[in-house]
């Protein structure tokens, strides 16, 4: 059962921090609370006006008031994830008993758990504006601490979780490289560190971080290692995906563009894909299968350029046709 209280009324019972105003409105639940799905513990999830997305039943009770935090006189069971994605600020979460969840993302919130924090997968504690205090044990596959105040007061005995301190294992030369402990946890995932940490911040399941889930994630994986293009799922082996890989902002070196084009199936080497590769590196067309007429390919791609002078020096001389020379001269005359 939910009710509204002031922080002053609950301060002693829930050890509410002194910096919380006496008159701030708190949401109190008497007894254990079971939630289906995720608990979004961010201001933009409705806490600022009482229309809490994760707790639709309390909207009428809140009456449009801003809710400073949630106090539970009992245990909290979340079938999904506890998601505090905002590292700067968030509502308080104070649980007198245990807290159970699939995943826990702890950022700018002040979170106090009177019993154990039991998480099926990972506790990700990020940024230094919040605090996580657990009077029992933290029981999880892993605790990833990314510059966060974590205070486990119970004796660690039943669970020996993997502890990953991001301040100790980031690669100083490559800020996207996944540290070995995280890579092992995620079964040698090809995803970069920033993608993995953002996924943990948003409470994603570990299984969705073991392999890319979106076109954008696959693009970033291939841009870090072009040989991964061979791992693209069947549904992404299409013109749109290959054009994304060969976009103007592609960071691959010219030789890597050549190798990437060579790994694209012949049936997917459409005219737009060939042109995109040409614009990144004209000599990449030399990787086209034998059924392509290279003289025609170079001419078609070159004539499609608005500023051919930028790439003229990279065209193999044997493929520079009279039509291409005229196109170059005409463009030079207009600049």
N, C-alpha and C positions, 0 to 999 in steps of 0.2 A: 504494500500500500504506500502510495506517494503522498507527501505533504510538503508544504513550504515552511521553512524556518529561517531565522536570521542566523548569521554566523555566530553572533553573540550567544544565542541559545544553545549552539552545538559545540562551541569552542572547546570546552573542557572534555566532553565525551569523545570528541574526534581529534583532539590535538590540532585544531585549526591554527595555522601560522598567525603570528601577531600582525603581519602586514596586511591581512585581510580585514576590511572594515567591519565593525560590529553590525552595521545595518545591511550588509550584503545578503542577498537572497540565496539560500541554499536549498537544494532539493533533497529531501530525506526519504529513504525507503526503509520501512520497517520489515526486517526478515530477509531471507535469502532472495536474490534477484536473478532470474534466468532470462537471458536475452537471446533470441534467434538472430543470427547474422552478426554484423559488426557493431561496435560502440564507437562512434565518431566523437572524439574528445577535442574538438576544435571549435572556436567561436563561430566560424562560418557554417557550422552544422546545426545552427538553430539555437545555440545556447544564449546568444545575445538578445533574443526576443521571446524565449520560452517555447518556441516551436521546434523542439529538439528532434532532428530527423530519426535518430536511433531510438527515441522514446516517444512515439506519437501519442501514447496514452496520457502523457502529462501535459499536453498542450493546454487543455482546459484548466488544469490545476494551476499552471504557471500564470495564466491570465495576462500574457504578453510581457511579463517581467523578464529582465535579464537574469539568468541563473549563473551564479558565481561558481557553483560546483555541485557535485553529487556526493552525498553521504549515504552509505549503506550499512545499516545495523544488522550485519549478517555477512554472508558470502556472495560473491558475484560470479556468475557462470555465463560466459559469452561463447556461443557456438562458433562465432567467427573470430575476428581480430579486434583488439583494442587499438584504435588508430588515433594517435596524437601526432599528426604530421607536421604541425606548425612548431618550429623550434623556439620561437620567441615568447609566446604566451598561450595559455589555454585554461579552461575551467579546471578546478581541483577535482580530484577523485580520491575519496577517503573511504576505505572498506575496513570494517572492524574484523571481518573474517578473512577467508582465503579468496584469491582471485584466480579464476580458471579461464583460459582463452587458447585459441589456436595459435595466435601470434600476438605480440605486444610491441607497439611502436610508442616510445615514451620520449616526448620532446620538451616543449615549454611548460608542460603541466607539472603541478606539484601532486605527486601520487604517493599515497601512504596505504600499505596493505598490512593489516594486523596479523594475518596468518601467512600461509605460503603463497607465493606467486607461481602458479603452475601453468606452463605454456607448452603446448605440444611441439612447437617448432623453435622460433627464435624470439628472444627479447632484444630489441634494437633500441638502445638508449642514446639519443643524439642531441647534440648542442648543449650549451652550458647554462641555459636560462631556467631549466626545470630541475626537478629532483625526484628520484625514485627511492622510497624507503620501504623496505620489506622486513617485517619483524620476524618472519619465519624464514624459510629457504626459498631460493630461486631455483625452480625445477624446470629445466628446458634442455633442448638439444644444444643450444648455444646462447651465450650472452655476448652481444656485440656492443662494446662501449665506445662511443664516438664523441669524446669530450663531454661526458655527462656525469652528474653527481649520482652515484648508485651506492646506497647504503643497505647492505644485507646484514641484518642484526642476528638472525638465527644461525645456529651452527650448521655448516654444510655437512650433511651426512648421507642423505638418501640419494642425492643426485650429484654427479660430478660432471657438470655441463662444460662444454668447450667455452673458454673465455678468450675473447678476441678484443684486444685493446688496439683500436685503430691508430692511436698516436704512436704505437710502437711498430706497426707493420705496413704503413703506407710506403710505397716506392718513391723515393725522392726524385728519381729520374723519369718516372712515368706515372702520373697521377691517375691514369685510367687502368693501370694494371691491377688485377685482382690479387690480394695477398694470398699466400698459400693456404692458410687455415680456412678462409672463405671459399676458395676454389675447391678444396677438399669437401667442405660441407655441401657445396652445390654441385658435386659430382663432375668436376672439371668443366664447369659452364664456360662458354666462350664470351659471355657478357662482360662488359667493362665494369670497373668499380663503381662509377657514378650511376650506372643503370641499376646495379644490384642494390646499392644503398638507397636509391630512390624507391625501389620496389619494397625494401624492408620498411622504409618510412611510411609507405602507403599500405602496409600490412598484407602484401601479396604472399600467396602460398609459396613455399620453397620450390615446389614442383614447377611453378611458372617462371622461376628464375634459373632453372637448370638448362633451359634452351630459349632462344628468342621467341617472343610471342607476337610481335608486330612487324610490319614492313620496316619501320624505322629502326627497330632493334636489329633486324637482320642486316640492314644497310650499314649500321655502325660496326657490326661484327665483321662484315666483309671489308669495310674500309680499314679495319685494324689488321686483318689477315685475309688477303684476296682469295686464298685457296679455299676459304670457307664457302665460296659461292657454290661449290659442288654439293654443299650440305643443304642448300635451299629446299624447303618442302615443295612438293609438286605443285601445290596451288599458287606458289609465288614465282614459279618459273614462267614469267610472262613479260611482255614488253614494258609494262608499267614499272615492274620491279627492276629490270635491267636499266631503264632510263633513270631511275632513282639512284642506282649504283654509279652511273656514268654522268651524274649531274655536274654542272660547271664547278661546284665547290668540292668535288671529289678530291680528297687529300693524297691519293695514291701517286707514286712516282710514275713517270712515263713507262718505264719497263714493266711496272706492275699492271698498268692499264693494258699493255700488250697481252700479258698473261691472263688477265681477267677476261678480255675479249675472246681469247683462245678457249676458255672454259665454258663459254655460253653455247648451248646447243644450236646447231645450224638453223633449225626451224624457227628459233627465236631471234635470229640475227636480222631483224626487220630493218628497213631503211632508216627509221628514226634512231634505232640502236646503233647502227653503223655510223651515222652522222655524229651522234653524241660521242662515240669513241674517237672518231676522227678529230673532233674539236679539242679533245683532251691531249691527243697525241696522233698526228697524221700517220706515223709509221705503224700504228696499231693495226691498220687495215692489212698489213702484210700477214697477219695471223688468220685472215679469213680462209675458210675452206676452199678447195680448188674449184668448186662450182661457180665461184664468184669471179667476174671479169675485173681484175684489179684496175686496169686502165679506165674502165667505165666508172668504177667505184670512186677513184680519186677525182675524176672529172665531176661527177655528180655532187660529191661532197664539197669540193672546192668552189664550184659555181653557186652553192647554197650559202656561202659565207658573205656577210655584209662587209667584213674587213679582212679580205684574203691576205693582205700584206702581213698580217700578224703571224700567219702560218706558212707563208710561201717558202721560207728557207728550210722548212722541215719536210717538204714534199720530195720524195726520191726523184731525181732528175729524169729517170726514164719514164716517169708517169706525167710529167709536165707537158700537157698537150697545147696546141695552138689556142684552143678555146679558153683554156685556163690562163694562158699568158694574156690574152685579150681582156679577160675578166679582171686580171690583176692590174693591167694598164689603165683600164677604165676607172677602177676604184681609186688608183693612185692619182688620177687626174682630178678627182672630185675632192681630194683632201688637201 
